[in-house]
Amino acid sequence: MSKKINKTYNWLSFSQSYLHLAMLGCKEMLDSKHKKEQTGKFGVTSKLTYKKHDIFIPTLYNVKHGIESFIKTLKLVLAEKLSKGDLNHNVSELFDMLKQEIKRHKIVEVIRKKYKEDSEDINLEIAYNNKIKIQDFLDDIERLILKYYHCEILKEKLGSSFSIEDVDNTAFRYPDNNLKIDIDYESVLGRITNEDIEIMMSDIDTLHKNFNALGFILEIYKQHAKKNTTK
């Protein structure tokens, strides 16, 4: 296996892992068995127990970081390397660059042609049957990217009409970040409900399915596009 393939696989593995951990966090938060045993200011206990609000912020951050990693993974599949511009953390800009990269390739045409040549290839068949859904996958992903990019959960819980653009993807990484606003996190966390967590779980599931479906199509396309150039 070449270093290039290994690099793409590693990026994919990391991207999936962040979303998997976010899903696990949501499931844990909805599990009512966790009761925090408060014995001091820092919650020192004889065993690791917690309330759902104790792990909400890192769970949310894993969603946001998983999104960023997945966008870069898909760009890597097509471009085979990450440019200097791909190394920033503005997921809105990164996704726009990914869409532009997709437009530069004749993905549907290549997959259609190759499937006609080899209809017995199961991977080609799956890619062929899903090729017309590429825009749907992109639309669903973009809707959720912007939701987490604008930190809509904060706006909802703070009851404010301000606009947030997390251009460095630092929200929820540290209590002090580049959002340029002071947030009472204790107040926000006190308003988190099971419904909020269930919505996040649905978002993670949608992101995971659409990212992977799109990534599969792009990977199959790239494999066969390479065969054309090497002949």
N, C-alpha and C positions, 0 to 999 in steps of 0.2 A: 504494500500500500504506500502510495507516495505521500510526501509531507503535505502537499496541497490538500489531498483528500482527508488526511488526518486533521489538518487545521479546521476544515469545514465541519468535520464530525465533532471536534472538540467544541466549536462554537455552538453547534446544535445541541450537544449534550448539556452545556451550561445553560442555554436558553430554556430548554425544557425543564431543567432542574429547578430554576427559579420559580417557574409557574407551578411545578409540582409541589414545591415547598409552600407556596402561597395557598394552594388548594388544601394542603394538609393543615395549614394554620387556620383556615376557615372552618374546617371540620372540627378541629380542636376547640375553637371558640364556641361552636354550637353544642359541644359536649358538656352537659350540665354537671358532670361529675367533678369538675375542677373547682375546688373551693380554696381560696387563698387563706393561708394561716399567717396572719400578720403578727409578728413578734417584735418588730422594731421599725425604724424609719425606712430601712432598705428591704423590709420584708424577709428577713433571714428566717428560714424554717428548717426543719429537720429533713424535709424532702421537697422536691421541686413541684410545687402546686401553684396555680395561678387562676386569675379571672380572665374572661375573654378580652377585657380592655388592656391586659398586660401584653398581649401579643398582636393587637390590631395594627399598630404602626409598622412593625417589621413585616407583617404580612402584606400590608399595602405597599411597602417599599419593594418587596419582592415582585409584586405585580408590575410595578413601574420599571424595575430593572430587567425583568424578564422581557418586557416589551422592547426595550432598547436593544437587548442582546439578540432578540429574534430578528429585528429589522436589519441589524448588521450581518447576521447569519445569512439571510436571504440575499443581501447585496453581495456577500462573499461568494455565494453559489454562482451568481451570474457574472460578476466582474472578476472573480478569482483572486481578488486582493482588495483590501480596504485602503482607500485613498486617505489623504490627510483630512479631507472634509468629512470622512466617515467616522473620524475619531472624536468628534464632538458629542455632546450628550443631549442635544435638542432633538427629541424624538419626532417632533413635527417636521423639522427640516430633514431629518434622516429619512422619514417615510416619503417625503416629496422626492428626495433623490432616488429612493428605491423605485418609486413609480416611474420616474424618468428612465431609469435603467431598464425596467421591464419594457417600456415603449420602444427602446432601441433594438430590441430583439424580436424576431419573427417566430414567437413561441407557438402560436396556434398553427401557423403554416407548416412548421417543421414537424410538429407532433402529428398533424393530419397526414402529411406525406409519409412519415415513417410507419404509421399505423397501417396504411394501405399496403406498404411493402411487407409488413410482418404483423399480421393481426393475431398471431398466436402468442406474442409477447405480452404477458399479463400486466406488466408495469406500463407498457405503452397503451394497453387497453384502458387501464384506470385513468391515465393522464388524458387520453383521447376523450373519454366520457365526461371528464371534468374541465376540459379546456375552455368551454364557453362560460364557466363559472368564475374565471379569473377575476373579472371586475367585481362580482359579488363578494368574493373573498376579500378583495382590497377594500371595498366599501364597508364591510362589517368590521374589519380590522381598524380602519381609519376612524370609525365612529367611537370605538373604545379607546384608541390611542389619544384622541382629543379629550375624551372624558377624564382620563387620568393625567394627561398633560396639563389640563386646566384645574386639576385637583378639585373636581366638583363636589366631592364629599365634604371638603372644608367649607365651601360656599353654602352648602345645604345646612350644615350644622351651626354655622356662625350666623346664618340668616342675613347675609350681606349680599350686595349686588356688585361687589368689586370683581375685577377680572384678574385671573392668575395665569401666567405663562411660565411654566417651570422649565426655562430654556437650558438649564444645566442639569436637570433631573436630580436635584438635591433635596426636594421636599421629602420629608419623612426619613431621610438618611441621618440627619442630625437635627436637634431642636433649633439650632441656629443655621440658617441656610441662605440661599440667594434670592428668596422670594421677596425680600424687602418689606415684609409685613411681620408684625408680632402676633403670634398665635397662642392663645390659652389652650394648650393641648389637653389639659385636665378637663376643661369644660367641653371640648370637642368629644373626647373619649366617653364622657359621661352621657352623651347623647347617642352613642352608637347602639343600634338595635340589632336583633337577630335578623330582621328583614334586610338591613344594610349588608350584613355578612352573607346572606343568601344571594343577594344581588351580585356581590363581588364574586361568589362562587360561580354564578352563571356567566359573568364576564370572563373569568379565567377559563372556563370550559370553552366558551366561544372563541377566545383568543387562541387557545391551544389548538383547537380543531382547524381553524382557518389558517393559522400560521403553518401548521403541518401540511394541510392540503395544498396550499400554495407552494410551499417548499418542495413537496413531492413533484408537482408539475414542473417547477423550474429545474429541479435536478434531472428529471428524465429528459427534458428539453436539452439541457446542457450536455448530457452524455451523448445524445444523437447529433447535436450540432458539432461537437468535437469530432465525431466520426466523419462528418462531411468534410471538415477542414484537413483531416489527416490523410484523406484518400488521394 
